[in-house]
């Protein structure tokens, strides 16, 4: 009886990795050089593809970790933004109560409108 792998997870990422593996196997690439010895050792083509997909996902994960380490969070929230602004104003000490109102304040009550259908 063959052990079946779980199909849970992000299906879009799994599809992209599958397409990457198939494209790598079509021509003489690094992926093909990784897969050919596995088929020569007696693995089935599907097992060789599965090994290549695992190899590709490991490489993708390693690159994501490296990217996350290179990008330090900046004060503004976006990479490359070195301003000290906040969401409530351009000055870091501006509080939400110090923010100006959006328009002129009127003391007259608004007229009630009835919704007609």
C-alpha positions in Angstrom: 0.0 0.0 0.0 1.4 3.4 -1.0 1.4 6.3 1.4 -0.5 9.2 -0.1 0.6 12.7 0.7 -1.8 15.3 2.0 -3.3 17.6 -0.6 -3.9 20.3 2.0 -2.2 23.7 1.8 -2.2 26.6 -0.6 -3.4 25.2 -3.9 -2.2 28.2 -5.9 1.4 27.8 -4.6 1.3 24.1 -5.2 0.2 24.6 -8.8 3.0 27.2 -9.4 5.6 24.8 -8.0 4.2 22.0 -10.1 4.4 24.1 -13.3 8.0 25.1 -12.3 8.9 21.4 -12.0 7.4 20.4 -15.3 9.0 23.3 -17.1 12.4 22.4 -15.5 12.0 18.8 -16.7 11.3 19.8 -20.4 14.9 20.9 -21.1 18.4 20.5 -19.8 18.2 22.7 -16.7 19.3 22.4 -13.1 15.9 20.8 -12.2 16.5 18.1 -14.9 20.0 17.5 -13.5 18.4 17.0 -10.1 15.7 14.7 -11.3 17.6 12.4 -13.7 19.7 10.7 -11.0 16.5 9.9 -9.1 14.9 8.1 -12.1 18.3 6.3 -12.7 18.2 5.1 -9.0 14.8 3.4 -9.7 12.3 6.0 -8.6 9.2 6.3 -10.8 8.8 9.5 -12.8 6.1 10.8 -10.4 8.4 10.2 -7.4 11.2 12.1 -9.2 8.8 15.0 -9.9 7.7 14.9 -6.3 11.4 15.1 -5.2 12.0 18.0 -7.6 8.9 19.9 -6.3 10.2 19.4 -2.7 13.6 20.7 -3.8 12.0 23.7 -5.5 9.8 24.5 -2.5 12.8 24.3 -0.2 14.7 26.8 -2.5 11.6 29.1 -2.5 11.3 29.0 1.3 15.0 29.7 1.7 14.8 32.7 -0.6 11.8 34.0 1.3 13.6 33.8 4.6 16.6 35.6 3.2 14.3 38.3 1.8 12.6 38.7 5.2 16.0 39.1 6.9 17.2 41.7 4.5 14.2 44.0 4.8 14.2 45.7 8.3 10.9 47.2 9.3 11.0 51.0 8.9 9.1 53.5 11.1 6.7 54.4 8.3 5.6 50.8 7.8 6.7 50.4 4.2 10.1 49.2 3.1 12.3 52.2 2.2 10.1 54.8 4.1 12.3 56.4 6.7 9.9 59.2 7.7 8.7 59.4 11.2 5.1 60.1 10.3 2.1 58.5 11.9 -1.4 57.7 10.7 -2.9 60.8 12.4 -0.5 63.5 11.2 2.9 64.3 9.8 4.4 64.9 13.2 5.0 61.8 15.3 3.5 63.3 18.5 0.2 64.2 16.8 -2.7 62.4 18.6 -6.1 61.6 17.0 -7.7 64.3 19.1 -5.3 66.9 17.7 -6.4 66.1 14.1 -8.4 68.9 12.5 -12.0 68.3 11.6 -12.8 67.6 7.9 -15.0 70.6 7.3 -16.6 73.6 9.0 -18.6 72.9 12.1 -22.3 74.0 12.0 -24.6 74.2 15.0 -27.7 74.1 12.9 -29.5 70.7 12.9 -29.7 69.0 9.6 -33.1 68.6 8.0 -34.5 65.1 8.2 -34.9 63.3 4.9 -37.3 60.5 4.3 -36.4 57.7 2.1 -39.0 57.1 -0.5 -39.4 53.9 -2.3 
